[in-house]
Amino acid sequence: MEHGNAAAADRDLIVPRLVAEPWYVDRITIDAHRFAAAGWSMPVTADEPAGGWFTVNGKRFDRLAYPLLRSDVGAVFWQRERSSQCGFDGEIDELSEPYRDGVLELRRVIDDTPAIERGRDAWFLPDPARHPNLPDDDRRFRVIGDRDARGFLVSGATDYHRIDRVLVNLTGRHLHAFDRVLDWGVGCGRLARHFPLAHAHAFVGCDIDRDNVDWCAANLPGTFVASRIAPPLPFERETFDVVYGISVFTHLREPMQRRWLDELARITRPGAILLMTTHGETAIDFARLAPVDYRNTRDRLAREGFVVSGTNSQLDGHAEHGGEYVNVHHSAGYVRRIWGRHFDVLHVLPGYILHHDLVVMRRP
């Protein structure tokens, strides 16, 4: 009887759609003018949209198999109905200019994605010829947790252009069109390398990993400075009109976060836009948790709002952090309540940067 009750309790975790429907591109091949791609994307409708399930630079696939069985994905996202039926594999016979303006866009078509969130439905592949000089494996590992060079380029370009799409939707301006832009937590330039060279005078990156900062200063356009785990930053009041931080607040304990919220308010101009990532519900969906742990983690986050989920050693030996560098989760309600004391929280976009939520704020 107890087993039956547990099984019934697990069934109530199964949902027809996740709060942010994940997808991923596993493979892209460009051979002369022929293009092929494979990956997975949660099926959200039974009927193919008029423009096709997926497009590449606006062009639909000539041949596409979708959905295909992906048991590996289904095992991760067991809480999502039909999650194992999500694979895709497609080809285009003639893609004469794959890297328009230096980047290829692979888009899935989901008609009901809100306008502010549509960047989530695109992955971006930069022209490798424009990126011959990459940081070494160890530097990349400290930033993204693996040593895959292509993944470093694709994830950096994708995160950069998704942030850019939010700004265009919100303000009508591209990221590079702002006067002063700060990459808070620049690492070894995963996003910074995609900032247009012609506008590098507007770009500043900072990080607590001095070795990575030095690499950026020697290899990328823009200004790069070392910072510390605790404020202040080496900038004057009201310096920046855009600040973004990818996977920074995901690694700071709560008292330190509040200090940084004060500091970000100090260095931004009135009306500035801030874009910060957090681990919320989508990060829990990605966590490969058994049903009982999944339920308990979600319930704890809903109850407490802010949860330290574990330690993190990626920066050990490369940056002094005094145990402050950990892994944390935020609920959207916590962000609106606590961060809202410092900034106007405009949006919390679930799963916008893969398993990260994107918090979009304006400095009053």
C-alpha positions in Angstrom: 0.0 0.0 0.0 2.8 2.4 0.9 4.5 1.7 -2.5 1.2 2.4 -4.3 0.8 5.7 -2.5 4.4 6.7 -3.4 3.8 5.9 -7.0 0.6 7.9 -7.1 2.4 10.8 -5.4 5.1 10.6 -8.1 2.5 10.7 -10.9 1.3 14.1 -9.7 4.8 15.5 -10.7 4.3 14.6 -14.3 3.3 17.7 -16.4 2.4 18.2 -20.1 4.9 21.1 -20.4 7.8 22.4 -18.4 7.9 26.0 -17.3 10.7 26.5 -19.9 10.7 23.8 -22.6 14.4 22.9 -22.9 16.2 22.0 -26.1 19.8 21.4 -27.2 21.8 21.1 -30.4 24.1 18.1 -30.2 25.7 18.2 -33.7 26.1 20.6 -36.5 27.9 19.7 -39.8 28.6 22.1 -42.6 30.2 20.5 -45.7 30.5 22.9 -48.6 26.9 24.2 -48.9 25.3 21.2 -47.2 24.1 21.6 -43.7 23.1 19.0 -41.1 22.1 19.2 -37.5 20.8 16.9 -34.8 19.6 17.4 -31.2 16.5 17.4 -29.1 13.6 19.6 -28.4 10.4 18.9 -26.3 7.4 18.4 -28.6 4.8 21.1 -27.8 2.2 20.4 -30.4 1.1 17.4 -32.6 0.9 19.5 -35.8 3.9 20.9 -37.7 3.9 24.7 -37.9 3.5 26.1 -41.4 7.1 27.3 -41.5 8.5 24.0 -40.3 9.5 22.7 -36.8 13.0 24.2 -37.2 14.7 26.8 -39.4 18.3 27.7 -40.2 18.8 31.4 -40.9 15.1 31.4 -41.7 15.2 28.4 -44.1 13.4 25.2 -43.2 15.1 21.8 -43.5 14.8 19.9 -46.8 14.6 16.6 -44.8 13.8 16.4 -41.1 13.1 13.4 -38.9 11.2 14.6 -35.8 10.3 13.5 -33.2 12.8 10.7 -32.7 13.3 8.5 -29.6 15.8 10.0 -27.1 15.7 7.8 -24.1 18.6 9.6 -22.6 16.7 12.9 -22.5 13.6 11.1 -21.3 15.6 9.8 -18.3 16.6 13.3 -17.3 13.2 15.0 -17.8 11.1 12.1 -16.5 8.6 14.7 -15.1 7.7 15.9 -18.6 5.2 13.9 -20.7 6.6 12.4 -23.9 10.1 13.8 -23.1 11.8 10.8 -24.7 10.1 11.6 -28.0 12.1 14.7 -28.7 15.0 14.0 -31.0 15.5 15.7 -34.3 17.9 15.1 -37.3 17.7 17.3 -40.4 19.5 18.3 -43.5 19.6 21.2 -45.9 21.1 20.6 -49.3 22.0 24.2 -50.1 22.9 26.7 -47.5 25.1 29.1 -49.4 25.9 31.6 -46.7 25.8 29.8 -43.3 27.4 32.6 -41.3 25.5 35.7 -42.0 27.1 38.6 -40.1 29.5 36.0 -38.6 26.9 33.7 -37.0 24.4 31.0 -37.9 21.0 30.8 -36.2 19.2 27.5 -35.7 15.6 28.2 -34.5 12.8 26.0 -33.3 9.3 27.3 -34.0 7.0 27.6 -31.0 4.2 30.0 -31.7 3.2 30.7 -28.2 6.6 31.8 -26.8 6.2 35.3 -25.4 8.0 38.0 -27.4 10.5 38.8 -24.6 11.4 35.1 -24.3 11.9 34.3 -28.0 15.7 34.3 -27.8 15.3 31.0 -25.9 14.1 29.4 -29.1 17.4 30.0 -31.0 20.9 28.6 -30.8 23.8 30.4 -32.5 26.9 29.0 -34.1 29.7 31.6 -34.7 32.0 31.3 -37.8 35.0 29.3 -36.4 37.3 31.2 -38.8 36.6 34.4 -36.8 37.7 32.7 -33.6 41.1 31.1 -34.1 42.4 32.1 -30.7 40.7 30.3 -27.9 41.6 30.1 -24.2 43.1 26.7 -23.2 41.2 23.8 -21.8 41.8 24.6 -18.1 40.6 28.3 -18.5 37.5 27.1 -20.3 36.8 24.5 -17.7 36.8 27.1 -14.9 34.1 29.0 -16.9 31.8 26.3 -18.2 32.8 23.1 -16.3 34.0 21.2 -19.4 36.8 21.5 -22.0 34.9 21.3 -25.3 36.1 24.1 -27.6 33.0 24.0 -29.9 30.7 24.1 -26.9 32.6 27.1 -25.5 32.0 29.0 -28.8 28.4 27.9 -29.3 27.3 28.6 -25.7 29.0 31.9 -25.7 27.5 33.1 -28.9 24.1 31.7 -27.9 24.1 33.5 -24.5 25.4 36.7 -26.1 22.7 36.8 -28.8 19.9 35.8 -26.4 20.8 38.7 -24.1 20.9 40.9 -27.1 17.4 39.8 -28.1 16.0 40.7 -24.7 17.5 44.2 -24.9 16.2 44.8 -28.4 12.7 43.7 -27.3 12.9 45.8 -24.2 14.6 48.9 -25.5 14.9 48.7 -29.3 18.7 48.8 -28.9 21.3 46.1 -29.4 23.8 45.4 -26.6 26.7 47.0 -28.5 24.7 50.2 -29.0 24.8 51.2 -25.3 27.5 53.7 -24.1 29.0 51.6 -21.3 28.5 47.8 -20.9 29.9 45.6 -18.1 30.4 41.9 -18.3 30.4 41.1 -14.5 32.1 37.7 -14.3 33.7 37.8 -17.7 35.8 34.6 -17.1 37.9 34.0 -20.2 35.7 35.9 -22.5 33.1 33.3 -23.4 30.5 36.1 -24.2 33.0 39.0 -24.5 34.5 37.7 -27.7 31.2 38.2 -29.5 31.0 41.9 -28.7 31.6 43.7 -32.0 35.1 45.0 -32.5 33.9 48.4 -33.7 32.2 49.0 -30.4 34.9 47.6 -28.1 35.5 51.0 -26.6 32.1 50.6 -24.8 32.9 47.2 -23.3 34.4 46.4 -19.9 34.8 42.9 -18.3 35.8 42.0 -14.8 36.3 38.8 -12.9 37.8 37.4 -9.7 40.0 35.0 -11.7 43.0 37.2 -12.5 44.6 34.7 -14.8 41.5 34.7 -17.0 41.3 38.5 -16.9 44.9 38.7 -18.1 44.1 36.3 -20.9 41.2 38.4 -22.0 43.3 41.6 -21.9 46.0 40.0 -24.0 43.6 38.5 -26.6 40.3 40.3 -26.8 39.3 43.9 -27.6 37.8 45.9 -24.7 38.9 46.7 -21.2 39.4 44.0 -18.6 40.1 44.4 -14.9 40.5 42.0 -12.0 38.0 42.2 -9.1 37.4 40.5 -5.8 34.8 38.2 -4.3 33.5 41.1 -2.3 32.7 44.7 -3.4 33.6 47.3 -4.3 34.4 47.2 -8.0 37.1 49.6 -9.4 34.5 51.9 -11.1 33.0 55.3 -10.4 29.4 55.8 -9.4 26.8 55.6 -12.3 29.4 54.3 -14.9 27.3 51.7 -16.8 24.0 51.6 -18.6 24.0 47.8 -19.1 25.4 45.2 -16.8 25.1 41.4 -17.3 26.2 38.6 -15.1 26.0 35.0 -16.3 26.4 32.5 -13.5 27.6 34.9 -10.8 24.6 35.2 -8.4 24.3 31.4 -8.8 27.5 31.1 -6.7 27.3 33.6 -3.9 25.9 33.2 -0.3 23.0 35.4 0.6 24.8 38.1 2.7 27.4 38.5 -0.1 24.6 38.8 -2.7 23.0 41.7 -0.8 26.4 43.5 -0.8 26.7 43.0 -4.5 23.2 44.3 -5.1 24.2 47.5 -3.4 27.4 47.7 -5.4 25.6 47.1 -8.7 23.2 49.9 -7.8 26.2 52.2 -7.2 27.9 51.6 -10.5 24.8 51.8 -12.7 23.1 54.9 -14.1 19.5 55.6 -13.5 17.5 53.7 -16.1 20.3 51.1 -16.6 19.4 47.6 -17.5 20.8 44.6 -15.5 20.6 41.0 -16.7 21.5 38.4 -14.2 21.1 34.6 -14.2 19.8 32.4 -11.4 19.1 28.8 -10.8 15.4 28.4 -10.4 12.8 25.7 -11.3 14.5 25.0 -14.6 17.8 24.2 -12.9 16.0 21.7 -10.7 14.4 20.1 -13.9 17.9 19.6 -15.3 19.3 18.2 -12.1 18.6 14.5 -12.7 16.9 14.1 -9.4 14.9 11.1 -8.3 11.2 11.9 -7.7 11.4 12.2 -3.9 14.5 14.5 -4.1 12.9 16.5 -6.9 9.8 17.1 -4.9 11.7 18.0 -1.7 14.1 20.4 -3.6 11.2 22.2 -5.2 9.3 22.4 -2.0 12.3 23.7 -0.1 13.0 26.4 -2.7 9.3 27.4 -2.7 9.4 27.6 1.1 12.7 29.3 1.7 13.3 31.2 -1.6 17.1 31.0 -1.4 18.9 27.7 -0.9 22.6 26.9 -0.8 22.7 23.5 -2.7 26.4 22.7 -2.3 30.0 23.7 -2.5 31.9 24.5 -5.8 35.6 24.0 -6.3 36.0 25.2 -9.9 37.9 28.4 -8.9 40.0 26.8 -6.1 43.6 27.7 -6.6 42.7 30.5 -9.1 40.8 33.0 -7.0 40.5 33.8 -3.3 36.9 33.3 -2.3 37.0 32.3 1.4 34.3 29.7 1.0 31.8 32.2 -0.5 31.9 30.5 -3.9 29.1 27.9 -3.7 26.1 26.7 -5.7 22.7 28.4 -4.9 19.1 28.4 -6.0 16.7 31.3 -6.1 12.9 31.3 -6.5 11.3 33.9 -8.7 9.3 35.2 -5.7 12.5 35.7 -3.7 14.1 37.6 -6.6 11.2 39.9 -6.9 10.9 40.5 -3.2 14.6 40.9 -2.2 16.2 42.1 -5.4 13.2 44.4 -6.0 14.4 46.5 -3.0 17.3 47.6 -5.2 16.0 47.5 -8.8 12.7 47.3 -10.7 12.4 43.6 -11.5 10.9 43.6 -15.0 11.0 39.9 -15.9 12.2 36.6 -14.6 12.6 34.5 -17.8 12.7 30.8 -17.0 15.3 28.7 -18.7 16.4 31.5 -20.9 20.2 30.7 -20.6 19.9 26.9 -20.9 19.2 25.8 -17.3 19.5 29.3 -15.9 16.7 31.8 -15.5 17.4 35.4 -16.6 16.4 38.2 -14.3 15.8 41.5 -16.2 16.0 44.6 -14.0 16.0 48.4 -14.4 17.9 50.8 -12.1 15.3 53.3 -10.8 
